[in-house]
C-alpha cells in the first residue's frame, strides 16, 4: 500500500540520518581524543598553566581558556538584553507587513557570515568604541576592576565580546521568537479575558517560555564560545590574563588559527591544539545537550 511504503521509507531515512549524525559525533570525538592523547600524557597538568612558549616546550592553555569563557560571559548578557525586547516588539507590537519584514531581517542576519561582521567591527567599530566608550569608562569608572586599565587599542576582549553579541542577537532572537509563538492562543485569550494589559500579557508569555529562553542562551553561548573569526580579529591575541575587559587576550579558537601553521615545527604543538579543540568541543557539546533537554521540556509544557 502507498501509505505503508511511504511510512517505511520515512522510517528508513530517519534511521539513516540518526546513524550518520551519531557516526560523525563519534568519529569527531575519536579523532580529537586520539590526537590529544600525546600532549595529555606528555604535558599533563602543565596544560592548565598560564605559560605558553612552544620553543621552550611550554604549552599552557589556561589563558586561552579563560579568554574564551570571559568573552562568552561578557557577550551573553548583552545578547539577552536585546533579544527579548526585540521578540516582544516583533510579535506583539509590529503589525502586518512590518512584522513579516522584521522576521525576514532577523532570519537573514542570523545567517550572515561572521567574517562580514568581524571586518566591519575591525574597520569601523573598534576605534569608535575605544575613543567613545572604553576610554570614558576607564576615565570615570577606573575604580571598577573591569574598567581599571587604559585601552591601548580597539582590539581587546571587551570589543570582541560586544561584536560577538551583535552577531549573536539575531540568532538568539529567532530561537526565542519561535518558542514565543508556540504558546497556545487559548492561553493568550485567557490572559486578556481577565483584564491584563498587553505589557502584562507579554510578561506572562515570557514567564511561560523560561525553559526556551535558557535553552536559547545555552545554544548562543555554544555559538559564541566556538566563534573564530571575530575573536581572531578583535580580541587582540595576547597571552595576558587580566580582570580588565580592555586588555587584549587570546581565546581557544584564535589560538588554533594563529598556531596551526607552526604545528609541524614544534613536536607537541599539533597535539596541544587538538587538546584545546577537545576542551572546547566538550564544553560546547554539554551546552547543546542541556539546550536540547530544555527544548524538550518546553514541548511537553506546550503540548500540555
Secondary structure, DSSP 4 states (H G I P E B T S, - for coil): -HHHHHHHHHHHHHHHHHHHHHHHHHHHHHHHHHHHHHHHHHHGGGGGSS-EEGGGTEE--HHHHHHHHHHHHHHHHHHHHHHHHHHHIIIII--HHHHHHHHHHHHHHHTS-HHHHHHHIIIIIHHHHIIIIIHHHHHHHTTSGGG-S---SS-SHHHHHHHHHHHHHHHHHHHHHHHHHTS-HHHHHHHHHTT--HHHHHHHHHHHTHHHHHHHHHHHHHHHHH--HHHHHHSB------S-TTS-B--HHHHHHHHGGGTTTSTTHHHHHHHHHHHHHHHHHHHHHHHHHHHHHHHHHHH-
